[in-house]
Amino acid sequence: MSRPRNVRDPLPAGRKIFAGWCAIPHVMTAEIVARQPFHAIIVDLQHGFMDYESALSLLPVIEAQGHPA
């Protein structure tokens, strides 16, 4: 599964988008999720133990693996 430049690019062609869900506020977890072949990574601040500052700390790690933040 290759990553599109924009997560919406596959939609007009009827292709599916697969997203990883990150609810654990730790950079190692975010890196593990971001290394998987997902089209997008969702950082969940609502259902887990993550606050805004924790979420911000994960974005550079996710972006370093090729996902836009």
PEKAMO-V697042 format. One line per field, one symbol per residue. phi: phi as a letter, one per 20 degrees, with the letter a starting at -180 (. if undefined). A space follows every 10 residues. Layout:
phi = ???
This chain:
phi = .eeffcfegf ffemeeddce ddceebffff ffffffeefb ddeeeeedde dffffffegf ffffeoefe
